Amino acid sequence: MRSPTNTIMGVWRRLTRARSQSRYSETNMPVVSRFLGIVIAMYWDDHVPAHFHAKYGEYEIIVQIATGAVEGRFPKRALRHVMEWHELHQDELLANWERCRRKEAPNPIEPLE
């Protein structure tokens, strides 16, 4: 007899549970933009300097808003997209950083087209 964890429903339940506990949930880390498979998010009341998180598949980076300094690993093409988006929306990112520091919902930011 199959174990409940090895059935299709068991696998689906584990995936659903993992997804709901993801660091990128709206309550844990508000998502401010999504484009080209990249998710941009900020933690509530995160440490300084002001920054945002970008996730692409299994890759994740942290980008400082003021300087554009990058921490972490990302595919080159996806990194170019994030940095272009960062340049276009730096003022909005700083405003959202302040909103998150006050535990207010950040405003959505237009995706890269």
Secondary structure as GFF3:
##gff-version 3
##sequence-region A 1 113
A	DSSP	three_ten_helix	4	6	.	.	.	ID=ss1
A	DSSP	alpha_helix	8	20	.	.	.	ID=ss2
A	DSSP	beta_strand	31	35	.	.	.	ID=ss3
A	DSSP	beta_strand	38	41	.	.	.	ID=ss4
A	DSSP	beta_strand	51	56	.	.	.	ID=ss5
A	DSSP	beta_strand	59	64	.	.	.	ID=ss6
A	DSSP	beta_strand	70	73	.	.	.	ID=ss7
A	DSSP	alpha_helix	76	88	.	.	.	ID=ss8
A	DSSP	alpha_helix	90	101	.	.	.	ID=ss9
###
